Amino acid sequence: MVGRKKRYRNEDGQFIYTHEEREAVSKKASRQVYKLDKIDAKTEKAKAVASKRKWTAILLIAGVAAFGLFSLKGCLPI
């Protein structure tokens, strides 16, 4: 006995006719969400690394300035 194809609704409200098409759409959406989450994670990591490097550079410059100030104190007529 041949019956009507069962129709499913997509998130957009469009009809899809088979269960396989419905799974394919959900797999595609899952991949898109994974990729977006991965991009967000990489962005957060890049910001954290940039912040760490900024503070490392500030401390390094402050250390070099302090060393130069104290080591040249005997030579300068201050």
mmCIF file of the N, C-alpha and C atoms, coordinates in Angstrom:
data_MODEL
# 
_entry.id   MODEL 
# 
loop_
_atom_site.group_PDB 
_atom_site.id 
_atom_site.type_symbol 
_atom_site.label_atom_id 
_atom_site.label_alt_id 
_atom_site.label_comp_id 
_atom_site.label_asym_id 
_atom_site.label_entity_id 
_atom_site.label_seq_id 
_atom_site.pdbx_PDB_ins_code 
_atom_site.Cartn_x 
_atom_site.Cartn_y 
_atom_site.Cartn_z 
_atom_site.occupancy 
_atom_site.B_iso_or_equiv 
_atom_site.pdbx_formal_charge 
_atom_site.auth_seq_id 
_atom_site.auth_comp_id 
_atom_site.auth_asym_id 
_atom_site.auth_atom_id 
_atom_site.pdbx_PDB_model_num 
ATOM 1   N N  . MET A 1 1  ? 0.834  -1.173 0.000  1.00 0.00 ? 1  MET A N  1 
ATOM 2   C CA . MET A 1 1  ? 0.000  0.000  0.000  1.00 0.00 ? 1  MET A CA 1 
ATOM 3   C C  . MET A 1 1  ? 0.885  1.245  0.000  1.00 0.00 ? 1  MET A C  1 
ATOM 4   N N  . VAL A 1 2  ? 0.640  2.118  -0.915 1.00 0.00 ? 2  VAL A N  1 
ATOM 5   C CA . VAL A 1 2  ? 1.423  3.333  -1.037 1.00 0.00 ? 2  VAL A CA 1 
ATOM 6   C C  . VAL A 1 2  ? 0.619  4.467  -0.422 1.00 0.00 ? 2  VAL A C  1 
ATOM 7   N N  . GLY A 1 3  ? 1.242  5.136  0.536  1.00 0.00 ? 3  GLY A N  1 
ATOM 8   C CA . GLY A 1 3  ? 0.562  6.248  1.182  1.00 0.00 ? 3  GLY A CA 1 
ATOM 9   C C  . GLY A 1 3  ? 1.218  7.566  0.825  1.00 0.00 ? 3  GLY A C  1 
ATOM 10  N N  . ARG A 1 4  ? 0.709  8.608  1.398  1.00 0.00 ? 4  ARG A N  1 
ATOM 11  C CA . ARG A 1 4  ? 1.304  9.921  1.181  1.00 0.00 ? 4  ARG A CA 1 
ATOM 12  C C  . ARG A 1 4  ? 2.624  10.004 1.915  1.00 0.00 ? 4  ARG A C  1 
ATOM 13  N N  . LYS A 1 5  ? 3.537  10.790 1.368  1.00 0.00 ? 5  LYS A N  1 
ATOM 14  C CA . LYS A 1 5  ? 4.791  11.042 2.057  1.00 0.00 ? 5  LYS A CA 1 
ATOM 15  C C  . LYS A 1 5  ? 4.515  11.899 3.279  1.00 0.00 ? 5  LYS A C  1 
ATOM 16  N N  . LYS A 1 6  ? 5.191  11.577 4.341  1.00 0.00 ? 6  LYS A N  1 
ATOM 17  C CA . LYS A 1 6  ? 5.019  12.363 5.546  1.00 0.00 ? 6  LYS A CA 1 
ATOM 18  C C  . LYS A 1 6  ? 5.812  13.652 5.399  1.00 0.00 ? 6  LYS A C  1 
ATOM 19  N N  . ARG A 1 7  ? 5.207  14.765 5.785  1.00 0.00 ? 7  ARG A N  1 
ATOM 20  C CA . ARG A 1 7  ? 5.871  16.055 5.654  1.00 0.00 ? 7  ARG A CA 1 
ATOM 21  C C  . ARG A 1 7  ? 6.243  16.577 7.032  1.00 0.00 ? 7  ARG A C  1 
ATOM 22  N N  . TYR A 1 8  ? 7.428  17.114 7.126  1.00 0.00 ? 8  TYR A N  1 
ATOM 23  C CA . TYR A 1 8  ? 7.907  17.738 8.349  1.00 0.00 ? 8  TYR A CA 1 
ATOM 24  C C  . TYR A 1 8  ? 8.118  19.217 8.094  1.00 0.00 ? 8  TYR A C  1 
ATOM 25  N N  . ARG A 1 9  ? 8.032  20.002 9.138  1.00 0.00 ? 9  ARG A N  1 
ATOM 26  C CA . ARG A 1 9  ? 8.320  21.434 9.008  1.00 0.00 ? 9  ARG A CA 1 
ATOM 27  C C  . ARG A 1 9  ? 9.735  21.712 9.474  1.00 0.00 ? 9  ARG A C  1 
ATOM 28  N N  . ASN A 1 10 ? 10.386 22.568 8.750  1.00 0.00 ? 10 ASN A N  1 
ATOM 29  C CA . ASN A 1 10 ? 11.724 23.034 9.088  1.00 0.00 ? 10 ASN A CA 1 
ATOM 30  C C  . ASN A 1 10 ? 11.595 24.176 10.098 1.00 0.00 ? 10 ASN A C  1 
ATOM 31  N N  . GLU A 1 11 ? 12.708 24.636 10.661 1.00 0.00 ? 11 GLU A N  1 
ATOM 32  C CA . GLU A 1 11 ? 12.678 25.772 11.582 1.00 0.00 ? 11 GLU A CA 1 
ATOM 33  C C  . GLU A 1 11 ? 12.159 27.037 10.902 1.00 0.00 ? 11 GLU A C  1 
ATOM 34  N N  . ASP A 1 12 ? 12.377 27.138 9.595  1.00 0.00 ? 12 ASP A N  1 
ATOM 35  C CA . ASP A 1 12 ? 11.917 28.300 8.832  1.00 0.00 ? 12 ASP A CA 1 
ATOM 36  C C  . ASP A 1 12 ? 10.436 28.214 8.488  1.00 0.00 ? 12 ASP A C  1 
ATOM 37  N N  . GLY A 1 13 ? 9.804  27.072 8.750  1.00 0.00 ? 13 GLY A N  1 
ATOM 38  C CA . GLY A 1 13 ? 8.409  26.901 8.412  1.00 0.00 ? 13 GLY A CA 1 
ATOM 39  C C  . GLY A 1 13 ? 8.195  26.237 7.068  1.00 0.00 ? 13 GLY A C  1 
ATOM 40  N N  . GLN A 1 14 ? 9.278  25.946 6.342  1.00 0.00 ? 14 GLN A N  1 
ATOM 41  C CA . GLN A 1 14 ? 9.155  25.292 5.052  1.00 0.00 ? 14 GLN A CA 1 
ATOM 42  C C  . GLN A 1 14 ? 8.964  23.790 5.258  1.00 0.00 ? 14 GLN A C  1 
ATOM 43  N N  . PHE A 1 15 ? 8.310  23.153 4.292  1.00 0.00 ? 15 PHE A N  1 
ATOM 44  C CA . PHE A 1 15 ? 8.084  21.723 4.379  1.00 0.00 ? 15 PHE A CA 1 
ATOM 45  C C  . PHE A 1 15 ? 9.290  20.960 3.852  1.00 0.00 ? 15 PHE A C  1 
ATOM 46  N N  . ILE A 1 16 ? 9.638  19.888 4.526  1.00 0.00 ? 16 ILE A N  1 
ATOM 47  C CA . ILE A 1 16 ? 10.578 18.901 4.002  1.00 0.00 ? 16 ILE A CA 1 
ATOM 48  C C  . ILE A 1 16 ? 9.854  17.571 4.064  1.00 0.00 ? 16 ILE A C  1 
ATOM 49  N N  . TYR A 1 17 ? 10.108 16.701 3.108  1.00 0.00 ? 17 TYR A N  1 
ATOM 50  C CA . TYR A 1 17 ? 9.228  15.562 2.906  1.00 0.00 ? 17 TYR A CA 1 
ATOM 51  C C  . TYR A 1 17 ? 9.703  14.259 3.525  1.00 0.00 ? 17 TYR A C  1 
ATOM 52  N N  . THR A 1 18 ? 10.978 14.084 3.720  1.00 0.00 ? 18 THR A N  1 
ATOM 53  C CA . THR A 1 18 ? 11.431 12.809 4.271  1.00 0.00 ? 18 THR A CA 1 
ATOM 54  C C  . THR A 1 18 ? 12.196 13.039 5.563  1.00 0.00 ? 18 THR A C  1 
ATOM 55  N N  . HIS A 1 19 ? 12.308 11.977 6.318  1.00 0.00 ? 19 HIS A N  1 
ATOM 56  C CA . HIS A 1 19 ? 13.036 12.032 7.587  1.00 0.00 ? 19 HIS A CA 1 
ATOM 57  C C  . HIS A 1 19 ? 14.521 12.310 7.348  1.00 0.00 ? 19 HIS A C  1 
ATOM 58  N N  . GLU A 1 20 ? 15.066 11.756 6.252  1.00 0.00 ? 20 GLU A N  1 
ATOM 59  C CA . GLU A 1 20 ? 16.495 11.948 5.951  1.00 0.00 ? 20 GLU A CA 1 
ATOM 60  C C  . GLU A 1 20 ? 16.798 13.420 5.694  1.00 0.00 ? 20 GLU A C  1 
ATOM 61  N N  . GLU A 1 21 ? 15.910 14.100 4.983  1.00 0.00 ? 21 GLU A N  1 
ATOM 62  C CA . GLU A 1 21 ? 16.119 15.528 4.718  1.00 0.00 ? 21 GLU A CA 1 
ATOM 63  C C  . GLU A 1 21 ? 16.072 16.321 6.018  1.00 0.00 ? 21 GLU A C  1 
ATOM 64  N N  . ARG A 1 22 ? 15.200 15.916 6.918  1.00 0.00 ? 22 ARG A N  1 
ATOM 65  C CA . ARG A 1 22 ? 15.095 16.602 8.204  1.00 0.00 ? 22 ARG A CA 1 
ATOM 66  C C  . ARG A 1 22 ? 16.381 16.440 9.009  1.00 0.00 ? 22 ARG A C  1 
ATOM 67  N N  . GLU A 1 23 ? 16.959 15.209 8.998  1.00 0.00 ? 23 GLU A N  1 
ATOM 68  C CA . GLU A 1 23 ? 18.220 14.982 9.700  1.00 0.00 ? 23 GLU A CA 1 
ATOM 69  C C  . GLU A 1 23 ? 19.351 15.769 9.065  1.00 0.00 ? 23 GLU A C  1 
ATOM 70  N N  . ALA A 1 24 ? 19.357 15.837 7.733  1.00 0.00 ? 24 ALA A N  1 
ATOM 71  C CA . ALA A 1 24 ? 20.418 16.571 7.045  1.00 0.00 ? 24 ALA A CA 1 
ATOM 72  C C  . ALA A 1 24 ? 20.390 18.040 7.430  1.00 0.00 ? 24 ALA A C  1 
ATOM 73  N N  . VAL A 1 25 ? 19.200 18.609 7.542  1.00 0.00 ? 25 VAL A N  1 
ATOM 74  C CA . VAL A 1 25 ? 19.078 20.015 7.919  1.00 0.00 ? 25 VAL A CA 1 
ATOM 75  C C  . VAL A 1 25 ? 19.583 20.219 9.343  1.00 0.00 ? 25 VAL A C  1 
ATOM 76  N N  . SER A 1 26 ? 19.223 19.313 10.250 1.00 0.00 ? 26 SER A N  1 
ATOM 77  C CA . SER A 1 26 ? 19.659 19.477 11.633 1.00 0.00 ? 26 SER A CA 1 
ATOM 78  C C  . SER A 1 26 ? 21.167 19.271 11.759 1.00 0.00 ? 26 SER A C  1 
ATOM 79  N N  . LYS A 1 27 ? 21.738 18.371 10.964 1.00 0.00 ? 27 LYS A N  1 
ATOM 80  C CA . LYS A 1 27 ? 23.190 18.181 10.987 1.00 0.00 ? 27 LYS A CA 1 
ATOM 81  C C  . LYS A 1 27 ? 23.890 19.430 10.469 1.00 0.00 ? 27 LYS A C  1 
ATOM 82  N N  . LYS A 1 28 ? 23.318 20.022 9.415  1.00 0.00 ? 28 LYS A N  1 
ATOM 83  C CA . LYS A 1 28 ? 23.903 21.238 8.854  1.00 0.00 ? 28 LYS A CA 1 
ATOM 84  C C  . LYS A 1 28 ? 23.865 22.364 9.881  1.00 0.00 ? 28 LYS A C  1 
ATOM 85  N N  . ALA A 1 29 ? 22.734 22.514 10.568 1.00 0.00 ? 29 ALA A N  1 
ATOM 86  C CA . ALA A 1 29 ? 22.619 23.548 11.597 1.00 0.00 ? 29 ALA A CA 1 
ATOM 87  C C  . ALA A 1 29 ? 23.586 23.281 12.731 1.00 0.00 ? 29 ALA A C  1 
ATOM 88  N N  . SER A 1 30 ? 23.761 22.021 13.077 1.00 0.00 ? 30 SER A N  1 
ATOM 89  C CA . SER A 1 30 ? 24.690 21.649 14.141 1.00 0.00 ? 30 SER A CA 1 
ATOM 90  C C  . SER A 1 30 ? 26.122 22.021 13.761 1.00 0.00 ? 30 SER A C  1 
ATOM 91  N N  . ARG A 1 31 ? 26.493 21.757 12.518 1.00 0.00 ? 31 ARG A N  1 
ATOM 92  C CA . ARG A 1 31 ? 27.844 22.119 12.061 1.00 0.00 ? 31 ARG A CA 1 
ATOM 93  C C  . ARG A 1 31 ? 28.037 23.629 12.089 1.00 0.00 ? 31 ARG A C  1 
ATOM 94  N N  . GLN A 1 32 ? 27.006 24.375 11.683 1.00 0.00 ? 32 GLN A N  1 
ATOM 95  C CA . GLN A 1 32 ? 27.113 25.835 11.679 1.00 0.00 ? 32 GLN A CA 1 
ATOM 96  C C  . GLN A 1 32 ? 27.288 26.369 13.096 1.00 0.00 ? 32 GLN A C  1 
ATOM 97  N N  . VAL A 1 33 ? 26.520 25.825 14.031 1.00 0.00 ? 33 VAL A N  1 
ATOM 98  C CA . VAL A 1 33 ? 26.629 26.264 15.424 1.00 0.00 ? 33 VAL A CA 1 
ATOM 99  C C  . VAL A 1 33 ? 28.013 25.933 15.969 1.00 0.00 ? 33 VAL A C  1 
ATOM 100 N N  . TYR A 1 34 ? 28.530 24.737 15.644 1.00 0.00 ? 34 TYR A N  1 
ATOM 101 C CA . TYR A 1 34 ? 29.864 24.340 16.103 1.00 0.00 ? 34 TYR A CA 1 
ATOM 102 C C  . TYR A 1 34 ? 30.920 25.290 15.562 1.00 0.00 ? 34 TYR A C  1 
ATOM 103 N N  . LYS A 1 35 ? 30.822 25.621 14.285 1.00 0.00 ? 35 LYS A N  1 
ATOM 104 C CA . LYS A 1 35 ? 31.816 26.516 13.691 1.00 0.00 ? 35 LYS A CA 1 
ATOM 105 C C  . LYS A 1 35 ? 31.756 27.904 14.326 1.00 0.00 ? 35 LYS A C  1 
ATOM 106 N N  . LEU A 1 36 ? 30.545 28.402 14.589 1.00 0.00 ? 36 LEU A N  1 
ATOM 107 C CA . LEU A 1 36 ? 30.413 29.719 15.218 1.00 0.00 ? 36 LEU A CA 1 
ATOM 108 C C  . LEU A 1 36 ? 30.967 29.702 16.640 1.00 0.00 ? 36 LEU A C  1 
ATOM 109 N N  . ASP A 1 37 ? 30.705 28.623 17.373 1.00 0.00 ? 37 ASP A N  1 
ATOM 110 C CA . ASP A 1 37 ? 31.248 28.504 18.726 1.00 0.00 ? 37 ASP A CA 1 
ATOM 111 C C  . ASP A 1 37 ? 32.771 28.435 18.696 1.00 0.00 ? 37 ASP A C  1 
ATOM 112 N N  . LYS A 1 38 ? 33.309 27.744 17.712 1.00 0.00 ? 38 LYS A N  1 
ATOM 113 C CA . LYS A 1 38 ? 34.764 27.626 17.585 1.00 0.00 ? 38 LYS A CA 1 
ATOM 114 C C  . LYS A 1 38 ? 35.390 28.987 17.279 1.00 0.00 ? 38 LYS A C  1 
ATOM 115 N N  . ILE A 1 39 ? 34.745 29.756 16.416 1.00 0.00 ? 39 ILE A N  1 
ATOM 116 C CA . ILE A 1 39 ? 35.246 31.097 16.092 1.00 0.00 ? 39 ILE A CA 1 
ATOM 117 C C  . ILE A 1 39 ? 35.201 31.993 17.327 1.00 0.00 ? 39 ILE A C  1 
ATOM 118 N N  . ASP A 1 40 ? 34.113 31.916 18.102 1.00 0.00 ? 40 ASP A N  1 
ATOM 119 C CA . ASP A 1 40 ? 34.006 32.708 19.337 1.00 0.00 ? 40 ASP A CA 1 
ATOM 120 C C  . ASP A 1 40 ? 35.087 32.326 20.329 1.00 0.00 ? 40 ASP A C  1 
ATOM 121 N N  . ALA A 1 41 ? 35.368 31.030 20.459 1.00 0.00 ? 41 ALA A N  1 
ATOM 122 C CA . ALA A 1 41 ? 36.406 30.571 21.385 1.00 0.00 ? 41 ALA A CA 1 
ATOM 123 C C  . ALA A 1 41 ? 37.783 31.070 20.951 1.00 0.00 ? 41 ALA A C  1 
ATOM 124 N N  . LYS A 1 42 ? 38.043 31.032 19.660 1.00 0.00 ? 42 LYS A N  1 
ATOM 125 C CA . LYS A 1 42 ? 39.336 31.523 19.162 1.00 0.00 ? 42 LYS A CA 1 
ATOM 126 C C  . LYS A 1 42 ? 39.473 33.028 19.396 1.00 0.00 ? 42 LYS A C  1 
ATOM 127 N N  . THR A 1 43 ? 38.381 33.759 19.231 1.00 0.00 ? 43 THR A N  1 
ATOM 128 C CA . THR A 1 43 ? 38.399 35.205 19.459 1.00 0.00 ? 43 THR A CA 1 
ATOM 129 C C  . THR A 1 43 ? 38.695 35.520 20.920 1.00 0.00 ? 43 THR A C  1 
ATOM 130 N N  . GLU A 1 44 ? 38.034 34.796 21.835 1.00 0.00 ? 44 GLU A N  1 
ATOM 131 C CA . GLU A 1 44 ? 38.275 35.014 23.257 1.00 0.00 ? 44 GLU A CA 1 
ATOM 132 C C  . GLU A 1 44 ? 39.716 34.694 23.630 1.00 0.00 ? 44 GLU A C  1 
ATOM 133 N N  . LYS A 1 45 ? 40.257 33.616 23.060 1.00 0.00 ? 45 LYS A N  1 
ATOM 134 C CA . LYS A 1 45 ? 41.645 33.245 23.337 1.00 0.00 ? 45 LYS A CA 1 
ATOM 135 C C  . LYS A 1 45 ? 42.609 34.310 22.821 1.00 0.00 ? 45 LYS A C  1 
ATOM 136 N N  . ALA A 1 46 ? 42.349 34.819 21.630 1.00 0.00 ? 46 ALA A N  1 
ATOM 137 C CA . ALA A 1 46 ? 43.218 35.852 21.060 1.00 0.00 ? 46 ALA A CA 1 
ATOM 138 C C  . ALA A 1 46 ? 43.212 37.110 21.930 1.00 0.00 ? 46 ALA A C  1 
ATOM 139 N N  . LYS A 1 47 ? 42.028 37.475 22.449 1.00 0.00 ? 47 LYS A N  1 
ATOM 140 C CA . LYS A 1 47 ? 41.947 38.640 23.332 1.00 0.00 ? 47 LYS A CA 1 
ATOM 141 C C  . LYS A 1 47 ? 42.716 38.403 24.626 1.00 0.00 ? 47 LYS A C  1 
ATOM 142 N N  . ALA A 1 48 ? 42.631 37.197 25.179 1.00 0.00 ? 48 ALA A N  1 
ATOM 143 C CA . ALA A 1 48 ? 43.345 36.877 26.416 1.00 0.00 ? 48 ALA A CA 1 
ATOM 144 C C  . ALA A 1 48 ? 44.850 36.913 26.198 1.00 0.00 ? 48 ALA A C  1 
ATOM 145 N N  . VAL A 1 49 ? 45.313 36.381 25.078 1.00 0.00 ? 49 VAL A N  1 
ATOM 146 C CA . VAL A 1 49 ? 46.742 36.383 24.776 1.00 0.00 ? 49 VAL A CA 1 
ATOM 147 C C  . VAL A 1 49 ? 47.237 37.813 24.567 1.00 0.00 ? 49 VAL A C  1 
ATOM 148 N N  . ALA A 1 50 ? 46.446 38.639 23.898 1.00 0.00 ? 50 ALA A N  1 
ATOM 149 C CA . ALA A 1 50 ? 46.837 40.038 23.668 1.00 0.00 ? 50 ALA A CA 1 
ATOM 150 C C  . ALA A 1 50 ? 46.935 40.793 24.982 1.00 0.00 ? 50 ALA A C  1 
ATOM 151 N N  . SER A 1 51 ? 46.003 40.552 25.883 1.00 0.00 ? 51 SER A N  1 
ATOM 152 C CA . SER A 1 51 ? 46.032 41.210 27.195 1.00 0.00 ? 51 SER A CA 1 
ATOM 153 C C  . SER A 1 51 ? 47.260 40.775 27.978 1.00 0.00 ? 51 SER A C  1 
ATOM 154 N N  . LYS A 1 52 ? 47.569 39.486 27.929 1.00 0.00 ? 52 LYS A N  1 
ATOM 155 C CA . LYS A 1 52 ? 48.745 38.967 28.629 1.00 0.00 ? 52 LYS A CA 1 
ATOM 156 C C  . LYS A 1 52 ? 50.024 39.592 28.070 1.00 0.00 ? 52 LYS A C  1 
ATOM 157 N N  . ARG A 1 53 ? 50.119 39.684 26.776 1.00 0.00 ? 53 ARG A N  1 
ATOM 158 C CA . ARG A 1 53 ? 51.318 40.273 26.154 1.00 0.00 ? 53 ARG A CA 1 
ATOM 159 C C  . ARG A 1 53 ? 51.436 41.756 26.477 1.00 0.00 ? 53 ARG A C  1 
ATOM 160 N N  . LYS A 1 54 ? 50.300 42.439 26.542 1.00 0.00 ? 54 LYS A N  1 
ATOM 161 C CA . LYS A 1 54 ? 50.318 43.868 26.869 1.00 0.00 ? 54 LYS A CA 1 
ATOM 162 C C  . LYS A 1 54 ? 50.911 44.084 28.253 1.00 0.00 ? 54 LYS A C  1 
ATOM 163 N N  . TRP A 1 55 ? 50.421 43.331 29.247 1.00 0.00 ? 55 TRP A N  1 
ATOM 164 C CA . TRP A 1 55 ? 50.927 43.501 30.602 1.00 0.00 ? 55 TRP A CA 1 
ATOM 165 C C  . TRP A 1 55 ? 52.368 43.032 30.740 1.00 0.00 ? 55 TRP A C  1 
ATOM 166 N N  . THR A 1 56 ? 52.752 42.016 29.996 1.00 0.00 ? 56 THR A N  1 
ATOM 167 C CA . THR A 1 56 ? 54.158 41.584 30.006 1.00 0.00 ? 56 THR A CA 1 
ATOM 168 C C  . THR A 1 56 ? 55.053 42.688 29.458 1.00 0.00 ? 56 THR A C  1 
ATOM 169 N N  . ALA A 1 57 ? 54.645 43.332 28.390 1.00 0.00 ? 57 ALA A N  1 
ATOM 170 C CA . ALA A 1 57 ? 55.433 44.419 27.811 1.00 0.00 ? 57 ALA A CA 1 
ATOM 171 C C  . ALA A 1 57 ? 55.515 45.602 28.770 1.00 0.00 ? 57 ALA A C  1 
ATOM 172 N N  . ILE A 1 58 ? 54.404 45.930 29.439 1.00 0.00 ? 58 ILE A N  1 
ATOM 173 C CA . ILE A 1 58 ? 54.412 47.044 30.402 1.00 0.00 ? 58 ILE A CA 1 
ATOM 174 C C  . ILE A 1 58 ? 55.376 46.758 31.544 1.00 0.00 ? 58 ILE A C  1 
ATOM 175 N N  . LEU A 1 59 ? 55.327 45.537 32.085 1.00 0.00 ? 59 LEU A N  1 
ATOM 176 C CA . LEU A 1 59 ? 56.236 45.185 33.188 1.00 0.00 ? 59 LEU A CA 1 
ATOM 177 C C  . LEU A 1 59 ? 57.687 45.162 32.730 1.00 0.00 ? 59 LEU A C  1 
ATOM 178 N N  . LEU A 1 60 ? 57.934 44.691 31.522 1.00 0.00 ? 60 LEU A N  1 
ATOM 179 C CA . LEU A 1 60 ? 59.301 44.662 30.995 1.00 0.00 ? 60 LEU A CA 1 
ATOM 180 C C  . LEU A 1 60 ? 59.841 46.075 30.830 1.00 0.00 ? 60 LEU A C  1 
ATOM 181 N N  . ILE A 1 61 ? 59.058 46.969 30.290 1.00 0.00 ? 61 ILE A N  1 
ATOM 182 C CA . ILE A 1 61 ? 59.486 48.361 30.115 1.00 0.00 ? 61 ILE A CA 1 
ATOM 183 C C  . ILE A 1 61 ? 59.714 49.023 31.470 1.00 0.00 ? 61 ILE A C  1 
ATOM 184 N N  . ALA A 1 62 ? 58.821 48.764 32.438 1.00 0.00 ? 62 ALA A N  1 
ATOM 185 C CA . ALA A 1 62 ? 58.992 49.335 33.768 1.00 0.00 ? 62 ALA A CA 1 
ATOM 186 C C  . ALA A 1 62 ? 60.258 48.797 34.422 1.00 0.00 ? 62 ALA A C  1 
ATOM 187 N N  . GLY A 1 63 ? 60.552 47.516 34.233 1.00 0.00 ? 63 GLY A N  1 
ATOM 188 C CA . GLY A 1 63 ? 61.766 46.923 34.797 1.00 0.00 ? 63 GLY A CA 1 
ATOM 189 C C  . GLY A 1 63 ? 63.022 47.504 34.194 1.00 0.00 ? 63 GLY A C  1 
ATOM 190 N N  . VAL A 1 64 ? 63.042 47.665 32.893 1.00 0.00 ? 64 VAL A N  1 
ATOM 191 C CA . VAL A 1 64 ? 64.209 48.247 32.217 1.00 0.00 ? 64 VAL A CA 1 
ATOM 192 C C  . VAL A 1 64 ? 64.391 49.698 32.642 1.00 0.00 ? 64 VAL A C  1 
ATOM 193 N N  . ALA A 1 65 ? 63.290 50.432 32.775 1.00 0.00 ? 65 ALA A N  1 
ATOM 194 C CA . ALA A 1 65 ? 63.376 51.834 33.207 1.00 0.00 ? 65 ALA A CA 1 
ATOM 195 C C  . ALA A 1 65 ? 63.898 51.924 34.640 1.00 0.00 ? 65 ALA A C  1 
ATOM 196 N N  . ALA A 1 66 ? 63.407 51.043 35.520 1.00 0.00 ? 66 ALA A N  1 
ATOM 197 C CA . ALA A 1 66 ? 63.872 51.061 36.912 1.00 0.00 ? 66 ALA A CA 1 
ATOM 198 C C  . ALA A 1 66 ? 65.350 50.690 36.984 1.00 0.00 ? 66 ALA A C  1 
ATOM 199 N N  . PHE A 1 67 ? 65.760 49.690 36.229 1.00 0.00 ? 67 PHE A N  1 
ATOM 200 C CA . PHE A 1 67 ? 67.172 49.300 36.216 1.00 0.00 ? 67 PHE A CA 1 
ATOM 201 C C  . PHE A 1 67 ? 68.043 50.443 35.704 1.00 0.00 ? 67 PHE A C  1 
ATOM 202 N N  . GLY A 1 68 ? 67.602 51.071 34.627 1.00 0.00 ? 68 GLY A N  1 
ATOM 203 C CA . GLY A 1 68 ? 68.367 52.195 34.086 1.00 0.00 ? 68 GLY A CA 1 
ATOM 204 C C  . GLY A 1 68 ? 68.429 53.360 35.055 1.00 0.00 ? 68 GLY A C  1 
ATOM 205 N N  . LEU A 1 69 ? 67.362 53.623 35.746 1.00 0.00 ? 69 LEU A N  1 
ATOM 206 C CA . LEU A 1 69 ? 67.336 54.721 36.704 1.00 0.00 ? 69 LEU A CA 1 
ATOM 207 C C  . LEU A 1 69 ? 68.289 54.472 37.870 1.00 0.00 ? 69 LEU A C  1 
ATOM 208 N N  . PHE A 1 70 ? 68.262 53.261 38.429 1.00 0.00 ? 70 PHE A N  1 
ATOM 209 C CA . PHE A 1 70 ? 69.093 52.965 39.582 1.00 0.00 ? 70 PHE A CA 1 
ATOM 210 C C  . PHE A 1 70 ? 70.555 52.716 39.215 1.00 0.00 ? 70 PHE A C  1 
ATOM 211 N N  . SER A 1 71 ? 70.813 52.172 38.049 1.00 0.00 ? 71 SER A N  1 
ATOM 212 C CA . SER A 1 71 ? 72.200 51.909 37.674 1.00 0.00 ? 71 SER A CA 1 
ATOM 213 C C  . SER A 1 71 ? 72.895 53.190 37.207 1.00 0.00 ? 71 SER A C  1 
ATOM 214 N N  . LEU A 1 72 ? 72.172 54.118 36.659 1.00 0.00 ? 72 LEU A N  1 
ATOM 215 C CA . LEU A 1 72 ? 72.776 55.370 36.205 1.00 0.00 ? 72 LEU A CA 1 
ATOM 216 C C  . LEU A 1 72 ? 72.684 56.480 37.240 1.00 0.00 ? 72 LEU A C  1 
ATOM 217 N N  . LYS A 1 73 ? 72.159 56.174 38.418 1.00 0.00 ? 73 LYS A N  1 
ATOM 218 C CA . LYS A 1 73 ? 71.983 57.208 39.427 1.00 0.00 ? 73 LYS A CA 1 
ATOM 219 C C  . LYS A 1 73 ? 73.337 57.795 39.883 1.00 0.00 ? 73 LYS A C  1 
ATOM 220 N N  . GLY A 1 74 ? 74.361 56.971 39.974 1.00 0.00 ? 74 GLY A N  1 
ATOM 221 C CA . GLY A 1 74 ? 75.684 57.463 40.385 1.00 0.00 ? 74 GLY A CA 1 
ATOM 222 C C  . GLY A 1 74 ? 76.346 58.299 39.309 1.00 0.00 ? 74 GLY A C  1 
ATOM 223 N N  . CYS A 1 75 ? 75.969 58.109 38.055 1.00 0.00 ? 75 CYS A N  1 
ATOM 224 C CA . CYS A 1 75 ? 76.601 58.814 36.954 1.00 0.00 ? 75 CYS A CA 1 
ATOM 225 C C  . CYS A 1 75 ? 75.918 60.145 36.669 1.00 0.00 ? 75 CYS A C  1 
ATOM 226 N N  . LEU A 1 76 ? 74.660 60.278 37.015 1.00 0.00 ? 76 LEU A N  1 
ATOM 227 C CA . LEU A 1 76 ? 73.919 61.485 36.695 1.00 0.00 ? 76 LEU A CA 1 
ATOM 228 C C  . LEU A 1 76 ? 74.045 62.523 37.796 1.00 0.00 ? 76 LEU A C  1 
ATOM 229 N N  . PRO A 1 77 ? 74.178 63.780 37.459 1.00 0.00 ? 77 PRO A N  1 
ATOM 230 C CA . PRO A 1 77 ? 74.248 64.837 38.476 1.00 0.00 ? 77 PRO A CA 1 
ATOM 231 C C  . PRO A 1 77 ? 72.874 65.289 38.940 1.00 0.00 ? 77 PRO A C  1 
ATOM 232 N N  . ILE A 1 78 ? 72.127 64.393 39.560 1.00 0.00 ? 78 ILE A N  1 
ATOM 233 C CA . ILE A 1 78 ? 70.789 64.750 40.032 1.00 0.00 ? 78 ILE A CA 1 
ATOM 234 C C  . ILE A 1 78 ? 70.823 65.014 41.520 1.00 0.00 ? 78 ILE A C  1 
# 
